[in-house]
Amino acid sequence: MTHPIVTAARGWIGTRFHHQGRIRKTESHKGGVDCLGLLAGVAAELDLRRPDGLPLIAADETNYPHQPDPKHLRACLSQLLMPIPLGGIRPGDILLLRIDESPQHLAIVSAMSDGPGIIHAYAPARAVVEHRLDDWWRKRIEAAFRVQPSNVKVQMSNNP
């Protein structure tokens, strides 16, 4: 069964990368989103909730530099989501990744036919992409987080 967060994130694949963007692609528009925007979009689509029951989307921020403040980003994630051990990641979890040695990038864990994957808005790819969580990416994992299961209001799907 595919986790609803993964299903929703896959709907954003192909959306072009745009710093601070929050628009998913459509047939008539290429959209534009960055790594935080992807999470915000998925949270809005699924009405994901914070531990206090408020919508996660209410905590969205769009006034940040190209290289966000890693301490602020991690503090916000820790407040809004459940920190989990790196050895316990599974589809639907959120990863904080180091880029240029700084924890500043976010990705959603997925499941691919050949193992774990990640879905993220990746500037070098200029789009939202999904690919294997290979050793190169694993070495960059700084922290992992999970939306509390009771705060995911969508039923699990049987779709891959």
N, C-alpha and C positions, 0 to 999 in steps of 0.2 A: 504494500500500500504506500502511496506517495503522501508525504506530509503536506498539508495544505499550504504551508509557507513556501515550500519548494514549488508546488504547482503554480502558485501566484507569481513567484519570482520568474519562473520559466516563461510566463506571459510577457515579461519585459525584455526577453532576449532579442537582440537586434535593435533595441532602442539606442539611439546615438548617445555618446558621452557628451554631457554638458555640465560644467561646474555649477553647482547649486540648482540644477534642473530638477523638476518634479513632474514631468509630462511623459507618459508612456506613449510609444509609437502607435499609430493607427494606420489604416490604409491610405489616408490622405495626408498624414503628417509624420515626420521622422521622430518626433518627440525629442526629449533631451533629459538626461538624468546623470547624477554622479552616484558614488557608492552609498552615501547617506540618503540621497533621494530615492534610490531603489528600496532601501529599508522603509523609508517613510511611505512610499507608494504601496508596498505590500502591507504595511501596518494599516493603512487607510482602507485598502480593499477588503481586508479580513476583519476589520474592526478589532485589531489586537489591542490588548489592555496591559496597563502597567500593574505592578503588584497592588497598588491602591485602588484599582478598578477603573481609573480614568483612561481614556483612549491614548495609546502610545503616540498617535499623530499630534496630539496637543503639545508634545515636547519637541516637535520638529524645530530645527534652527536652519536658517538659510543665510545668515550673515557671518560667514567664516572664510578665512583665506584658503588659497589653493593647498597650502600645507597646514591643516588644522592643528590646534593645540592638543598634543597627545594626552596630557594630563586631564584636560577638560573632557575630551572625548571618552577616555576610559572612566572617568568619574560619572559621567552621564549614563554610560552603558551599565555600570555597576548599580546605579540607582534605579534604572528603568527595567532591567532584566536580571535574571538569576545568573551570577557567575558560576561556571562549571569547570571541573578539571579538564585539562587538555586531552587526557586519555579517554574521556567519556563523550567526545563529540559525536553527534548523529545528525541525520538530515533534519533541516529546519533550524539548526543552531546558527548563531551569528559569530563570526570570527573577527577579531581585531588583528590586523596584519601589519608587520613592519615593511615600510617602503623606504629605501634610503636610510635604513637603521632606525627609523622613527615610526612608532605605532600610530598610523594615520589612515589606514585603509580598512574597509569593511567588506565582508563577503558572507553569503548564505551557504551553508553546507548542503550539498545534494547527494544523491546516490546515482551513480552511473553504472552501466553494465560491467565495467572493469574496476569498480571500486568507488570510494568517496570522490565527490567532485565539489566544486564551488561555483556559485553564480555571483557575478559582481559586475559593476559598471567600471570598466578598466580603461583608463585614459589611453595607454599605448594601443589598445585594440580599437579605440574610438567608439565603443559600444558596450552594451551589456552582453556578457559571454558566459558560457558554462564550459568548464574543462576539468580534467582530473586534478585532484588535490595531490599533486606529485611531491617529491622530496623538496624541490625548489620552494614551493609554497608552504609546505609543512614547516620548514626551517624559519619561516617568517611569522608563524602564529605567535602572537603575544598573549592573547587571552581568548576565552570562549564564553559565550552567554546563551541563555535559553529564555524564550518567552514561557512563563509559567503555563503548564498545560491547561489549567482551568481558565486561562485568559485567551486561549485560542478557541473562538466561538464557532469554527467551521468543522464539520465532520470530516474524518479522513476519507480520502478517495481511493478507489481501486485502480485509478489510471496510473500508468508508469510515470 
